[in-house]
Amino acid sequence: MVTDIKLSGDKIIEQIPSLKDKALRINLNEYIYGTFSEIGAGQETVRHFFRAGASSGTIAKAMSAYDKDFSDAIYGVEDDGRYVTESRLRKMLSHESNLMEERLLRDKHPNKLFFTYANTVATIDFAKQYKGHGWVGIRYQVEPNEEYNEILLHIRFKETDAKLQQETLGILGVNLIYGAFYKYNDPKKLLRYLYDHLDKDQLEIDTINFSGPRFAEVDNRLMSLQLVKNGMTDAVMFGPDGNNILPAAVLYKKNILALRGSFRPVTKVNMNMFKKSYNMFIEEKKVDKENTFVIFEITLSNLKAEGEIDERDFLDRAELLCSLGQTVMISNFQEYFKVVEYFSNYTKARMGLAMGVNNLVDIFDEKYYRHLSGGILEAFGKLFYRDLKVYLYPMKDEDGSIINSDNLKVHPRMKELYKFFKFNGKVVDIEDFEEKNLEIFSRKVLKMITNNEEGWEEMLPEGISEIIKTHNLFGYDPTKQIAEKTN
């Protein structure tokens, strides 16, 4: 018997099945059976299954309702009149899976694992100004009598050729269907396998949600974190309910107020900064209160502050912010100007950044901009060229004096530049602050929690300490507390 030669020093390489092998494995399974509904970029996914062979055992129907009137007649009219939306994708999946159940009786097909794959996509326009995007999803069973599972994702194309985008979509579709059936037990790996035979510069995945019995234990906020961690996108967002939301859908033409922090844990300082800056922001002439969106942002570098990302620590922060009704953004933007650039993709309306004095001083530190050809001037052009205001929360100096925009110290070379932005009203002080909050620091609170010290509860917003104690967040250990009191 001939065996493969292995040399010392060899590395284990994970074998990635070809697209044909993935499609063929699905086709050869006698129970997997479903429909394909693809709108906007051809029938690129189902094409792989037709070409792989044995497709008659897998494909019940393949369709593409290109005409808008046909699409509306089948799936209904969208309230906003758009077609490339999550709502449209959900209607496609629901309609097609219901048809499967109606037309293929379970008595006749007791062992079938029904699935519906769908996408609704807009590829690059003729002028090549709008690269295109789309919603892709699958609704499927792993057991015949099981409730349906769902995986929904939003993509952005990076290629500048419609044909290439169509091919990319087809590859993604095969990866999604294959992963749904054969990798559902490890959603993190399933995410990575979506890029089999694809590069990150072809496609961005900026939103994904898992639901159904096979994903009952999946926290979609954690899946959001994986997207940024794996370099699939630069920023993700999730709402108070813990589900991921599409940034473009909630930020479009909005007035945006953003607060960056570690929120480890969220303190009275964070909430006081938010409330005071929000009240000032909505009083601006160019700000519409009803059109204002607030974001609590955590950078990936902050999550990596102590080495590798601690997912439990991340979820602890997320749980507290969500309990306060806040929308959270996880980003790969270390510099503030990149955050503003990102928001500017979706809105030209006035934006606000709420921050502490030490954060503003860091912004005027040249070392953060050495990688830019234009240095700090390029960064500031991107930051303050937009309709932006910084709402500055004061800090207390070692001698007890209050530091604000009038007396903060930046590097001497940056002094005139800072004065320019200050004079032009780009930096304004939050004056109505609570001085006692200036003694509160997240790192101090965290240390008190983990060391079982008394008094940390009063430094947090109402109800937050109860959540920490109930769910044992941030290393809180009630047994340790009882033991110490006993001793």
Disulfide bonds with the S-S distance in Angstrom:
none
